[in-house]
Amino acid sequence: MMKNMGNMQGMMKQVQKLQKEMEQAQEYLNTQEFVGSSVNDFVKVSLNGKRDVLDVTIAREVVDPDDIEMLQDLMVAAIADALKKVEDRTNEVMGRYTKGLPF
C-alpha cells in the first residue's frame, strides 16, 4: 500500500512539472510574432501567438478604389497565412505534450 502511495506522489509531481512546462511553452508562443503575407507581400499581417492582430501593412500600389475586392482578397490571404504560421508553430511547440493523447 505504501509503495502505491509513493508511485502516486511521483506521478503527481511529474504531472505538475509537465503542466508547468506546458504553461511556459504557451506563454512563449503568446509572446512570439507571426507575419503572414499575401502574394508579392502586398499585404502583411502580424499576429501574436494568441492570434491578436498586431499590425497590418498595405502596399500603396494595391490601393485602388475601383478594385476593393482585390484588396479584400489580399487581406484574407495574409490573415490566413499568419494564422497558419501560428497554428504550425503551436503544433510544433505543444505537440510534444499532446502527442499520443486521444482527443
N, C-alpha and C positions, 0 to 999 in steps of 0.2 A: 504493500500500500504506500509506504514512504517513497519507494522508487518511482511510482507513478506520479506522486506529487512533485518530485524533483524534475521529472520529464515535463510535466505540465508547466512548471515555473520556467524551465529552459525554453519551452515553446513560446510562452508568453513574452519572454524577453526578446526572442527572435522576431515575433510579430511586431512588438513595439519598435524595434530597431528598423525593421522593414518599413513600417508606417512613417517613421521619421525620415528615412531616406526618400520615400515617395513624396512626402511633403516638400523636402528640399529640392527634389527634381522638378516638381510642379512650379515652385517659386522661381527656379532657374528659367524654366520655359516662359513664365509670365513676364520676365524682365527682358527677354530676347525680342529683337525687332526683325520682322519678316517683310521683305519688299516683293510685291507682285507687280508684274508689268504686262502691258498689252503688246501687241505686235509693234515692233520697232521702238519699243519703250515710249510710245506717245503718251501713255498714261501710266503712272506708277502709284501704287497704294502701299502704305506702310501700316502694318498691324503689329501689336504685341502678341505674346502667347495667349493672352486672354481673349484675343480676337477683337480688341478695341482698335478702331481706326485712329492712327496717329498722324497721318499726313496723306495728302493727295497732291500729286503733281501732274499738270496737264500741259503738254507741249503747245505752244502758241499756234503752230501751223495746223492743228486739228480742230481749232475752234472756228467753226463755220456755222453761222446762224441759219443757213439754209440746209444744213445736214446734221441736225441734232441727233438723229438716230445713230450716226456713226460714232459720235462721242459717247453716247449711251452704251453702245456695244463695246467700245474700248474700255469704258469704266467697268462693265460687267466682267470682261476678260481679265483685267488687272486685279479686281477683287477676288475672282475665282482662283487666280494664280497665287495670290497671297494666302488665301485660306488653305489651299492645297499644301503650301510650304509649311504653314503652321501645323497642319494635320500630320504631314510626313515627319516633321521633327518631333512632334509629340509622340507619335507611334515609335519612333526610334529611341527616344529617351525613356518613355514609360513602358515600352514593350517588354523590357527585361523584368518588370514586376508583374505583368499580366500574362506573359507567355504561358500557355498551357492551362490557363484558368477557363473553366466553362462559363460562357455568358449566355 
